[in-house]
């Protein structure tokens, strides 16, 4: 599996940095954001290092589909019933802060602190 030892999300996947996990399997990890924008704010990442959405290829299609299918499950499991938002920031102009593909899944009662 491709891993970047300087990437904070790769280090979370490796267990070097703790996280509050919401889901994990062989391919994906979901964990609660440490600076949430909403009452429920989960990040879903591939365990393989993919730097950004720019780096996605057709070979990543099944993984991306699994991420999208996981989002509503995570929201239901965390008590979100009134809807949620999914967001992928891509590159510096897209406000991506961590260079590892991640999908923000956010929900809960409004108003949110941000977003």
Secondary structure by P-SEA (a helix, b strand, c coil): cccccccaaaaaaacccccccccccccbbbbbbccccccbbbbbbbcccccccccccccaaaaaaaaaaaaaaaaaaacccccbbbbbbcccccccccccbbbbbbccccccccc
